[in-house]
Amino acid sequence: MMHTPAHKYLPNLEVPLKKEVETVKLYELPRDSYFQLDNGVLLDSGNREVYYFDHIDGMYSLCYDKNNNPVHFPAWTPVKYYQG
């Protein structure tokens, strides 16, 4: 049985997200948040991947990409957190 995420949609990647918050560790995000990986690239330029953060489960997270595929990042991953 596949888990259905609580979110109904991901932000349109063509529309800039609002209110960027500084880089934080993934485990510091509130549940049901959207974020980008902070991998040292200019995050506000070009095509960017936005992920949906569901929760932390031990050392790893349960997140979803734009196609609702589950992604498991380490809980300590640095990310850019956005509030829409």
Order of alpha helices (4+ residues) and beta strands (2+ residues): beta-beta-beta-beta-beta-beta
